[in-house]
Amino acid sequence: MCYEVITTSLESNLFEQWDFLGNIPWMRATLYDFYANVLVIFLWVCYKENSHLSKILWFILLVCLGSIASCIYLLIQLFKLNKDADLRELFIKS
C-alpha cells in the first residue's frame, strides 16, 4: 500500500487533477465510502483509546493515510494481545 501511494503521488498530483476527478461520479462515491469507513474505524479507536490526544492523532492519521493507518492501528492492537488471547479481546476495551 505504501509503495503504491508513494509512486502514484510522485507520478500524479491529486490536487492538480481534482477538477477532472471531482466530476467523476465514481470518484465522489469512493470518497463517501472512504470517509464512512474512516468514521466507523475512528469510532472503534475512540472506544479503545483512553487519551484524547491519541484519539486526535489517530483521527488525523486515518483521514490522511486511510487504509495504511487502519492497518497500522490494527497491527498495533494485534501485537498488544497475549499469545493465548482470543480474537474477542481485540475488540474489547483493555
Beta strands, then each sheet from edge to edge (+ up, - down):
end
